[in-house]
Amino acid sequence: MARDLRPFFEPRSVAVIGASEKPGTVGRAIMTNLLERYRGKVYPVNIKYDKVFGLKCYRSILEIPDEIDLAVIAVPADVVPKVAEECGRKGVKALLVISAGFKEIGGVGVERERKLLEVVRRYGMSMIGPNCLGIYDPYSGLDTIFNPSDRQGKPGPGSVAFISQSGALGAALLDWFTEQGIGLSKFVSYGNAADVDESDLIEYLVEDERTKVISAYIEGVKDGRKFMRAVAKAVASGKPVVVLKAGRTERGVKAAASHTGSLAGSYSVFRGALAQSGAVVVNDLLELLIAVRALETGWKVPGPRVAIVTNGGGAGVLATDAIETLGLKMAELSNDTIEELRKALPPAASPYNPVDVLGDAPADRYEKAIEIVSRDPNVDMIMVIALMQAPAIDPSALLNVLKRAKESTLKPIVFVAPGGGYAYKHLLEVQRLGIPSFRDPIEAAKALSYLYTFSNAIDRVKKYLQILT
Amino acid sequence: MARDLRPFFEPRSVAVIGASEKPGTVGRAIMTNLLERYRGKVYPVNIKYDKVFGLKCYRSILEIPDEIDLAVIAVPADVVPKVAEECGRKGVKALLVISAGFKEIGGVGVERERKLLEVVRRYGMSMIGPNCLGIYDPYSGLDTIFNPSDRQGKPGPGSVAFISQSGALGAALLDWFTEQGIGLSKFVSYGNAADVDESDLIEYLVEDERTKVISAYIEGVKDGRKFMRAVAKAVASGKPVVVLKAGRTERGVKAAASHTGSLAGSYSVFRGALAQSGAVVVNDLLELLIAVRALETGWKVPGPRVAIVTNGGGAGVLATDAIETLGLKMAELSNDTIEELRKALPPAASPYNPVDVLGDAPADRYEKAIEIVSRDPNVDMIMVIALMQAPAIDPSALLNVLKRAKESTLKPIVFVAPGGGYAYKHLLEVQRLGIPSFRDPIEAAKALSYLYTFSNAIDRVKKYLQILT
């Protein structure tokens, strides 16, 4: 059973301890966020003020004449344990501690965190943090991310959950998700993970109906076995887990130790365990974005065999290299398919895989080729490449072809359009059809490889879980 | 001695054989290009017309009452040998054959190409093509790329030469260069390379004063030894050569054979030879762009040791992993440097590499840190990372810091700003300072690794060339 973390994401009432109107303060930013979009009750708490944004401000949480589900704490570190004690006495269920100055600073901070945790445990509360950006839930509007709104994009509601050990990097990725149109179920910057850790979060997200894909930036995990089991549970339940682990080299581990105090062991061991648990392991931010965009589609694929349809031979060769390098396979088209393609395409076209519809291909030639390869039982996934600089392509006709292709086949389709602004503009239109679209064949091949990695893991991980439990 | 290819790039007079005003024709697109920007004399040739765009149109090149340096041929393939014969009789030096329908179609095309080449040789002409997009030279304005101008970006004058065996992919990359602000010296799509081949082009570019970086998309080379020697000559003369070779896997080789008829041998052997010749070998389009942008700076580095200055610990860890994975080294900062950093930075900052100036770092804290690490003799290159979502950063102040840093140190500096639109906008401002700037630390690390690969090769390749010759 996962821990019940609902009070963090959908509290009926929130106390903001450290609430303020003072410009530049975290307390002001959080109040502004909550008053703007969160529909539950908000209670500012600050010993210094009588009112904050027109709301009565309380000197202590104990004075609030209502039950409080969640307390967001943004006060100086040395006051946090006392404030937490008051939350406990008030019967608060969940603490979200934004304040820094705990284990991550060493010395006195370590002792402070121990004390805080002791309070949390004594009252049976749950805590996320300390030393974090907190939570953004686009469904409930709960939002403690205090970066200025003109620099910090926040995605709209969707199906991707993202948890991050690093607040700053998490915020940057969240901003990037927004630009890429990735829909979010929940974001959690969990900081020091003194109580609720990455595994608890993943377990909760497995049960969260809105979350279909789980993604994580991690420097070190608190409990390796627990983490691997959480990942395996997610995968077995049909939810992919994308993991970007920092600290993969000896020097990276050293840097992570000085950043979050994470003591990472050998990455190759960790990576092996992750793969066994069915995680989609990525190596950089760009790959995390590609994986999320691919898996957000919900597509599952029975095998690794890719067919390419392209109007440029060179791009087809590059895509072939990418597919084979990433452990996928170029589909061996059936004789029937090759014969059909031969009839449907001009003599100079290539009916073999990669299918080259030639530089003068109009959209309807693409349509025929895509239709024919998508019927071939030897094809699991399709990559369509268009060099949009060519005069022959009518972008809106191609868009319609891809729209119909997506509707008429269950096989995953990805799209590639290399080049500058014109190509990119039309690529984004294809992207909006729900077809993951990229500028370089290598990115599209990665997208397909993540789909395959996940799909291929589900049954294996189900069995592995039976052994584990 | 390199072949004299100047008549291709800076002809005093050009005959366009197949010139036309008919919309959608290659002959029209080339005429339009030349009349718009090329300052030499242009003579349209077409048996069907008396005038083309107001110019007298000749029935044959033989009728033109002027010497012709370059003939651009865009007529049906079966007429090309006859037209080439006339060019020979006219005393034309250079033929640029755009027309397709030669070796690449097999059968009759092979024989046609053999016949064409025989004519070229008999008259002592040089030929680029057939089956190509031709040339774009932003200095002379010579431009035979016939894609519509609204879909095909063409870079302004600069120092990067780009040659491409594939016309369509070459055009897409050229378009992409434009978007990225990469300045071009020359672009050549050389197609079937029946006469002038990739090695001839590289040898010419080594002697071309405007070219400082040579980049190439290649499926197969005509003569491996000649190619490796051309690359080595370039590197020994201080010009990096970036090579993207398609057909790196067994299936990729097969696809390349069906595209351009290139018979590539084992890629690992080819790659080894390339490395020995000092080439910067890249694996995909994105890497080619990164390499070109890095090497366009002209920076040379004495060693592989990188210092990182970041306002986000997580990004610093990811960058560390990237650097170490790519064969670079994290610089071991000297004790003096560490001491200076400790004094200059707040207590919670990390004075070790990666240097963490903390999330609340204003621009002047970055300035101190960059200044201190750039003085350290253990540091060869610097990566500055800014998570721009943080409220503390004033982007214009940071821009000034980076401007001054670039002016005051000879060490290469690259910049990273992960995230969405706000971060990207400011990243592009830094990019315009001449500091290669990226969204993901992995890209910045690749940029530095290409700088190092090239710098490290120069002396070695000079010696290797002495042995070769």
Boltz contact constraints between the chains, C-beta under 6 A:
constraints:
  - contact:
      token1: [A, 105]
      token2: [B, 348]
      max_distance: 6.0
  - contact:
      token1: [A, 147]
      token2: [B, 389]
      max_distance: 6.0
  - contact:
      token1: [A, 148]
      token2: [B, 391]
      max_distance: 6.0
  - contact:
      token1: [A, 151]
      token2: [B, 389]
      max_distance: 6.0
  - contact:
      token1: [A, 151]
      token2: [B, 422]
      max_distance: 6.0
  - contact:
      token1: [A, 152]
      token2: [B, 389]
      max_distance: 6.0
  - contact:
      token1: [A, 153]
      token2: [B, 420]
      max_distance: 6.0
  - contact:
      token1: [A, 166]
      token2: [B, 314]
      max_distance: 6.0
  - contact:
      token1: [A, 168]
      token2: [B, 312]
      max_distance: 6.0
  - contact:
      token1: [A, 168]
      token2: [B, 359]
      max_distance: 6.0
  - contact:
      token1: [A, 168]
      token2: [B, 387]
      max_distance: 6.0
  - contact:
      token1: [A, 169]
      token2: [B, 312]
      max_distance: 6.0
  - contact:
      token1: [A, 169]
      token2: [B, 314]
      max_distance: 6.0
  - contact:
      token1: [A, 169]
      token2: [B, 315]
      max_distance: 6.0
  - contact:
      token1: [A, 171]
      token2: [B, 389]
      max_distance: 6.0
  - contact:
      token1: [A, 172]
      token2: [B, 387]
      max_distance: 6.0
  - contact:
      token1: [A, 172]
      token2: [B, 389]
      max_distance: 6.0
  - contact:
      token1: [A, 172]
      token2: [B, 418]
      max_distance: 6.0
  - contact:
      token1: [A, 172]
      token2: [B, 419]
      max_distance: 6.0
  - contact:
      token1: [A, 175]
      token2: [B, 389]
      max_distance: 6.0
  - contact:
      token1: [A, 175]
      token2: [B, 419]
      max_distance: 6.0
  - contact:
      token1: [A, 175]
      token2: [B, 420]
      max_distance: 6.0
  - contact:
      token1: [A, 176]
      token2: [B, 419]
      max_distance: 6.0
  - contact:
      token1: [A, 176]
      token2: [B, 420]
      max_distance: 6.0
  - contact:
      token1: [A, 178]
      token2: [B, 420]
      max_distance: 6.0
  - contact:
      token1: [A, 179]
      token2: [B, 420]
      max_distance: 6.0
  - contact:
      token1: [A, 179]
      token2: [B, 421]
      max_distance: 6.0
  - contact:
      token1: [A, 246]
      token2: [B, 317]
      max_distance: 6.0
  - contact:
      token1: [A, 246]
      token2: [B, 318]
      max_distance: 6.0
  - contact:
      token1: [A, 247]
      token2: [B, 317]
      max_distance: 6.0
  - contact:
      token1: [A, 248]
      token2: [B, 321]
      max_distance: 6.0
  - contact:
      token1: [A, 249]
      token2: [B, 321]
      max_distance: 6.0
  - contact:
      token1: [A, 249]
      token2: [B, 324]
      max_distance: 6.0
  - contact:
      token1: [A, 251]
      token2: [B, 320]
      max_distance: 6.0
  - contact:
      token1: [A, 251]
      token2: [B, 324]
      max_distance: 6.0
  - contact:
      token1: [A, 251]
      token2: [B, 330]
      max_distance: 6.0
  - contact:
      token1: [A, 252]
      token2: [B, 317]
      max_distance: 6.0
  - contact:
      token1: [A, 252]
      token2: [B, 320]
      max_distance: 6.0
  - contact:
      token1: [A, 252]
      token2: [B, 321]
      max_distance: 6.0
  - contact:
      token1: [A, 255]
      token2: [B, 316]
      max_distance: 6.0
  - contact:
      token1: [A, 255]
      token2: [B, 317]
      max_distance: 6.0
  - contact:
      token1: [A, 255]
      token2: [B, 320]
      max_distance: 6.0
  - contact:
      token1: [A, 255]
      token2: [B, 354]
      max_distance: 6.0
  - contact:
      token1: [A, 256]
      token2: [B, 317]
      max_distance: 6.0
  - contact:
      token1: [A, 258]
      token2: [B, 350]
      max_distance: 6.0
  - contact:
      token1: [A, 259]
      token2: [B, 313]
      max_distance: 6.0
  - contact:
      token1: [A, 259]
      token2: [B, 317]
      max_distance: 6.0
  - contact:
      token1: [A, 284]
      token2: [B, 440]
      max_distance: 6.0
  - contact:
      token1: [A, 284]
      token2: [B, 442]
      max_distance: 6.0
  - contact:
      token1: [A, 285]
      token2: [B, 418]
      max_distance: 6.0
  - contact:
      token1: [A, 285]
      token2: [B, 440]
      max_distance: 6.0
  - contact:
      token1: [A, 286]
      token2: [B, 440]
      max_distance: 6.0
  - contact:
      token1: [A, 312]
      token2: [B, 168]
      max_distance: 6.0
  - contact:
      token1: [A, 312]
      token2: [B, 169]
      max_distance: 6.0
  - contact:
      token1: [A, 313]
      token2: [B, 259]
      max_distance: 6.0
  - contact:
      token1: [A, 314]
      token2: [B, 166]
      max_distance: 6.0
  - contact:
      token1: [A, 314]
      token2: [B, 169]
      max_distance: 6.0
  - contact:
      token1: [A, 315]
      token2: [B, 169]
      max_distance: 6.0
  - contact:
      token1: [A, 316]
      token2: [B, 255]
      max_distance: 6.0
  - contact:
      token1: [A, 317]
      token2: [B, 246]
      max_distance: 6.0
  - contact:
      token1: [A, 317]
      token2: [B, 247]
      max_distance: 6.0
  - contact:
      token1: [A, 317]
      token2: [B, 252]
      max_distance: 6.0
  - contact:
      token1: [A, 317]
      token2: [B, 255]
      max_distance: 6.0
  - contact:
      token1: [A, 317]
      token2: [B, 256]
      max_distance: 6.0
  - contact:
      token1: [A, 317]
      token2: [B, 259]
      max_distance: 6.0
  - contact:
      token1: [A, 318]
      token2: [B, 246]
      max_distance: 6.0
  - contact:
      token1: [A, 320]
      token2: [B, 251]
      max_distance: 6.0
  - contact:
      token1: [A, 320]
      token2: [B, 252]
      max_distance: 6.0
  - contact:
      token1: [A, 320]
      token2: [B, 255]
      max_distance: 6.0
  - contact:
      token1: [A, 321]
      token2: [B, 248]
      max_distance: 6.0
  - contact:
      token1: [A, 321]
      token2: [B, 249]
      max_distance: 6.0
  - contact:
      token1: [A, 321]
      token2: [B, 252]
      max_distance: 6.0
  - contact:
      token1: [A, 324]
      token2: [B, 249]
      max_distance: 6.0
  - contact:
      token1: [A, 324]
      token2: [B, 251]
      max_distance: 6.0
  - contact:
      token1: [A, 330]
      token2: [B, 251]
      max_distance: 6.0
  - contact:
      token1: [A, 348]
      token2: [B, 105]
      max_distance: 6.0
  - contact:
      token1: [A, 350]
      token2: [B, 258]
      max_distance: 6.0
  - contact:
      token1: [A, 354]
      token2: [B, 255]
      max_distance: 6.0
  - contact:
      token1: [A, 359]
      token2: [B, 168]
      max_distance: 6.0
  - contact:
      token1: [A, 387]
      token2: [B, 168]
      max_distance: 6.0
  - contact:
      token1: [A, 387]
      token2: [B, 172]
      max_distance: 6.0
  - contact:
      token1: [A, 389]
      token2: [B, 147]
      max_distance: 6.0
  - contact:
      token1: [A, 389]
      token2: [B, 151]
      max_distance: 6.0
  - contact:
      token1: [A, 389]
      token2: [B, 152]
      max_distance: 6.0
  - contact:
      token1: [A, 389]
      token2: [B, 171]
      max_distance: 6.0
  - contact:
      token1: [A, 389]
      token2: [B, 172]
      max_distance: 6.0
  - contact:
      token1: [A, 389]
      token2: [B, 175]
      max_distance: 6.0
  - contact:
      token1: [A, 391]
      token2: [B, 148]
      max_distance: 6.0
  - contact:
      token1: [A, 418]
      token2: [B, 172]
      max_distance: 6.0
  - contact:
      token1: [A, 418]
      token2: [B, 285]
      max_distance: 6.0
  - contact:
      token1: [A, 419]
      token2: [B, 172]
      max_distance: 6.0
  - contact:
      token1: [A, 419]
      token2: [B, 175]
      max_distance: 6.0
  - contact:
      token1: [A, 419]
      token2: [B, 176]
      max_distance: 6.0
  - contact:
      token1: [A, 420]
      token2: [B, 153]
      max_distance: 6.0
  - contact:
      token1: [A, 420]
      token2: [B, 175]
      max_distance: 6.0
  - contact:
      token1: [A, 420]
      token2: [B, 176]
      max_distance: 6.0
  - contact:
      token1: [A, 420]
      token2: [B, 178]
      max_distance: 6.0
  - contact:
      token1: [A, 420]
      token2: [B, 179]
      max_distance: 6.0
  - contact:
      token1: [A, 421]
      token2: [B, 179]
      max_distance: 6.0
  - contact:
      token1: [A, 422]
      token2: [B, 151]
      max_distance: 6.0
  - contact:
      token1: [A, 440]
      token2: [B, 284]
      max_distance: 6.0
  - contact:
      token1: [A, 440]
      token2: [B, 285]
      max_distance: 6.0
  - contact:
      token1: [A, 440]
      token2: [B, 286]
      max_distance: 6.0
  - contact:
      token1: [A, 442]
      token2: [B, 284]
      max_distance: 6.0
